[in-house]
Amino acid sequence: MSSARARTAAPRPKKAKPEGAELDAPKLLNVGYGNVLVASRVIAVVSSQPAPMRRLRDEASERGKLIDATQGRRTRSIVITDSDHVVLSAVNPETLSARLAPGGEHA
């Protein structure tokens, strides 16, 4: 004897979270063309032009720690992460710094 009537679910009460238990999503840093990094992992954002930065890029490539996020465009900045990865970006370092600043642009 089954009933054909629609079953409606009563709204469930929301459980109260203990204080300080909120999990915020990590802040993402847009490094251009749909590529993002976790902002808390970024150590430095530098210009790609000085010779020491070029050496840093070459050394990271040899170690297999280079990530090219330029999508074929000119490299304008280099982002260094806490995992020793070096990320190439086509976005200006000033723009990335502004995005990293508290209250900066959203990813």
DONUDO-323857 format. One record per atom (N, C-alpha, C, O, CB): residue in one letter; x, y, z. Coordinates in steps of 0.2 Angstrom, whole numbers, plus 2048, in hexadecimal, padded with zeros to 3 digits. Glycine has a CB too. Example, Ala and Ser with C-alpha at 12.3 -4.5 7.8 and 13.67 -1.06 7.14 Angstrom:
2
A8427E4827/A83E7EA827/A8427F0827/A8477EF82A/A8397EA82D/S8407F5823/S8447FB824/S840800827/S843806828/S8467FD81D/
This chain:
107
M8047FA800/M800800800/M804806800/M80580A805/M7FB800806/S8078077FA/S80B80D7FA/S8078137F8/S8028137F4/S81180C7F5/S8098197FA/S80681F7F9/S8098237F3/S80F8237F2/S8058237FF/A8058267EE/A8088297E9/A8098317EA/A80B8357E6/A8048297E3/R8088337F1/R80983A7F2/R81083C7F3/R8158377F5/R80583B7F9/A8128427F1/A8198447F1/A81B8457F9/A8178477FD/A81984B7EE/R8218437FA/R824843800/R82884A801/R82C84B7FD/R82883D802/T82684E806/T82A854807/T82E85480D/T82C851813/T82585A808/A83485680D/A839855812/A83885C816/A838861813/A840854810/A83885B81D/A838861821/A83F864821/A844860821/A83685F828/P84086A821/P84686D821/P84A86B827/P84886B82D/P846875821/R85086A826/R85586882C/R85886E82F/R85A87382C/R85B863829/P85886D836/P85B873839/P862873838/P86586E838/P859873841/K865879838/K86C87A837/K87087883D/K86E87B842/K86E880834/K87587583D/K879873843/K87E879844/K88187C840/K87D86D842/A87E87B84A/A88288084C/A88A87E84C/A88B87984F/A880883853/K88E882849/K895880849/K89888384F/K897888852/K898883843/P89D87F852/P8A1882858/P8A5888856/P8A7888850/P8A587C85B/E8A688C85B/E8A9892859/E8B0891857/E8B488D859/E8A989785F/G8B2894851/G8B889484E/G8B988E84A/G8BE88C847/G8BE893854/A8B388A848/A8B4884844/A8B288583D/A8B2881839/A8AF87F847/E8B188C83B/E8AF88D834/E8B688C830/E8BB88E832/E8AD894833/L8B588882A/L8BA887826/L8B988C820/L8B588B81C/L8BA880824/D8BE89181F/D8BE89581A/D8C1892814/D8C688F815/D8C189C81C/A8BE89380E/A8C2891808/A8C8895807/A8C989A809/A8BD892802/P8CD891805/P8D4895804/P8D389A7FF/P8D089A7FA/P8D9890802/K8D78A0800/K8D78A57FB/K8DB8A37F5/K8E18A17F6/K8D98AC7FF/L8D88A47EF/L8DC8A37E9/L8DF8A97E6/L8DB8AE7E6/L8D789F7E4/L8E48A87E3/L8E88AE7E0/L8E78AC7D8/L8EA8A77D6/L8EF8AF7E2/N8E48B17D4/N8E48B07CD/N8EA8B27CA/N8EC8B87CA/N8DD8B47CA/V8EE8AD7C7/V8F48AF7C4/V8F38B07BC/V8F88B07B8/V8FA8AA7C5/G8ED8B07BA/G8EC8B27B3/G8E98AC7AF/G8EB8A67B0/G8F28B47AF/Y8E58AD7AA/Y8E28A87A6/Y8DF8A27A9/Y8E089C7A7/Y8E78A67A1/G8DB8A37AE/G8D889E7B2/G8DC89A7B6/G8DA8947B9/G8D58997AD/N8E289C7B7/N8E78987BC/N8E789B7C3/N8E88A17C3/N8EE8987B9/V8E68977C8/V8E689A7CF/V8EB8967D3/V8ED8907D2/V8DF89A7D2/L8ED89A7D8/L8F28977DE/L8EE8987E4/L8EA89D7E5/L8F989A7DD/V8F08947E9/V8ED8957F0/V8F289B7F3/V8F889A7F3/V8EE88F7F4/A8EE8A07F4/A8F28A67F6/A8F78A57FC/A8FC8A87FD/A8ED8AC7F8/S8F48A1801/S8F88A0807/S8FF89C806/S90389C80A/S8F489C80C/R900899800/R9068967FE/R90B89A7FB/R9118987FA/R9048907FA/V9098A07F9/V90D8A57F5/V9128A87FA/V9108AB7FF/V9098AA7F1/I9198A77F8/I91E8AB7FC/I9208B17F9/I9218B67FD/I9248A67FD/A9218B27F3/A9238B87EF/A9208B87E8/A91F8B37E5/A92B8B87EF/V9208BF7E6/V91E8C07DF/V9238C57DD/V9248CA7E0/V9168C37DF/V9278C37D8/V92C8C77D5/V92C8C87CE/V9288C47CA/V9338C47D7/S92F8CD7CB/S92F8CF7C4/S9348C97C1/S9398C77C4/S9328D67C3/S9328C87BB/S9368C27B7/S93C8C57B4/S9408C17B1/S9318BF7B2/Q93D8CB7B3/Q9438CE7AF/Q94A8CE7B2/Q94E8CC7AE/Q9418D57AE/P94B8CF7B9/P9528CE7BB/P9558C77BA/P9528C27BA/P9528D07C2/A95C8C87B9/A95F8C17B7/A95F8BC7BD/A95E8B67BB/A9678C37B6/P95F8BE7C3/P95E8B97C9/P9578B57C8/P9578AF7CA/P95F8BC7CF/M9528B97C6/M94C8B67C5/M94C8B17BF/M9488AC7BF/M9468BB7C4/R94F8B27BA/R9508AE7B4/R9548A77B7/R9528A27B5/R9548B17AF/R9598A87BB/R95C8A27BD/R95889E7C2/R9588987C1/R9638A47C1/L9548A27C6/L94F89E7CA/L94A89A7C6/L9498947C8/L94B8A37CE/R94889D7C0/R9438997BC/R9478937B9/R94488E7B8/R94189E7B6/D94D8947B7/D95188E7B3/D9528897B9/D9518837B7/D9578917B1/E95488B7BF/E9558867C4/E94F8827C6/E94F87C7C7/E9588897CA/A9498857C6/A9438827C7/A94187D7C2/A93E8787C3/A93D8877C9/S94287F7BC/S94187B7B6/S9458747B6/S94286F7B5/S94287E7B0/E94B8757B8/E95086F7B9/E94D86A7BF/E94E8647BE/E9578717BA/R94A86D7C4/R9488697CA/R9418677C8/R93F8637CC/R94886E7D0/G93E8697C3/G9378677C2/G93286A7C6/G92C8687C7/G93685F7C3/K9338707C8/K92F8747CD/K92C87A7C9/K92A87F7CD/K9338767D3/L92D87B7C3/L92B8817BF/L92487F7BC/L92287A7B9/L9308827B9/I91F8847BE/I9188847BB/I91788A7B7/I9188907B9/I9138847C1/D9168897B0/D91588E7AC/D90D8907AB/D90A88C7A8/D91888D7A5/A90B8957AE/A9048977AE/A90389D7A9/A8FE8A17AA/A9028997B5/T90889E7A4/T9078A47A0/T9038A379A/T9018A8796/T90E8A679D/Q90189D798/Q8FD89B792/Q90089E78C/Q8FD8A0787/Q8F689E793/G90789D78C/G90A89F786/G90C8A7785/G90F8A9780/G90789D780/R90A8AB78A/R90B8B278A/R9128B378D/R9158AF790/R9058B678D/R9138BA78D/R91A8BC790/R91A8BB797/R9158BD79A/R91B8C378E/T91F8B979A/T91F8B87A2/T9218BF7A5/T9268C27A3/T9258B37A4/R91C8C17A9/R91D8C87AC/R91F8C77B3/R9228CC7B6/R9178CC7AB/S91D8C27B7/S91E8C17BE/S9208BA7BF/S91E8B57BC/S9198C47C2/I9238B97C5/I9258B27C7/I9228B27CE/I9248B67D2/I92D8B17C7/V91E8AC7D0/V91C8AB7D6/V91F8A57D9/V9208A07D6/V9148AA7D6/I9228A67E0/I9258A17E3/I92189F7E9/I91E8A37ED/I92C8A47E6/T9208987E9/T91C8957EE/T9208927F4/T9268917F3/T9178907EB/D91C8907F9/D92088D7FF/D9228867FE/D926883802/D91B88D805/S91F8837F8/S92187C7F7/S92787C7F2/S9298777EF/S91B8787F3/D92A8827F1/D9308837ED/D92E8837E5/D9338827E1/D93587E7EE/H9288837E3/H9268847DC/H92788B7DA/H9268907DE/H91F8817DB/V92888C7D4/V9298927D1/V9248927CB/V92388E7C7/V9308937CE/V91F8977CC/V91A8987C7/V91B89E7C3/V91B8A47C5/V9138987CB/L91A89D7BC/L91B8A37B7/L9148A67B6/L9108A27B5/L91F8A17B1/S9138AC7B6/S90D8AF7B5/S90E8B57B0/S9138B87AF/S90A8B27BB/A9088B67AC/A9088BB7A7/A9058C27AA/A9058C77A6/A9048B97A1/V9048C27B0/V9018C77B4/V9078CB7B7/V90B8C87B9/V8FB8C57B9/N9068D27B7/N90B8D67BA/N90C8D57C1/N9078D37C5/N9098DE7B9/P9128D57C4/P9138D47CB/P90F8D97D0/P90C8D77D5/P91A8D57CD/E90E8DF7CD/E90A8E47D1/E9038E27D2/E9008E37D7/E90A8EB7CE/T9008DF7CC/T8F98DD7CC/T8F88D77D1/T8F48D67D5/T8F78DB7C5/L8FD8D27D1/L8FD8CC7D5/L8FD8CE7DD/L8FA8CC7E1/L9028C77D4/S9028D37DE/S9028D67E5/S8FC8D97E7/S8FA8D87ED/S9088DB7E5/A8F98DD7E3/A8F28E07E5/A8ED8DA7E6/A8E98DB7EB/A8F08E47DF/R8ED8D57E3/R8E88CF7E4/R8EA8CC7EA/R8E58C97ED/R8E98CA7DE/L8F08CB7EC/L8F28C87F2/L8F18CC7F9/L8F08CA7FE/L8FA8C67F2/A8F08D37F8/A8EF8D77FE/A8E88D6801/A8E48D47FD/A8F08DF7FB/P8E88D7807/P8E18D680A/P8DC8DB807/P8DE8E1806/P8E28D7812/G8D78D8805/G8D18DC802/G8D38DD7FB/G8D08E17F7/G8D18E3805/G8D88DA7F8/G8DA8DA7F1/G8D48D77EC/G8CF8D57EF/G8E08D77EF/E8D68D77E6/E8D18D57E1/E8D08CD7E2/E8D48CA7E5/E8D48D57DA/H8CA8CB7E0/H8C88C47E1/H8CB8C07DB/H8CC8C37D6/H8C18C37E2/A8CC8BA7DC/A8CF8B57D7/A8C98B57D2/A8CA8B17CD/A8D18AE7DA/
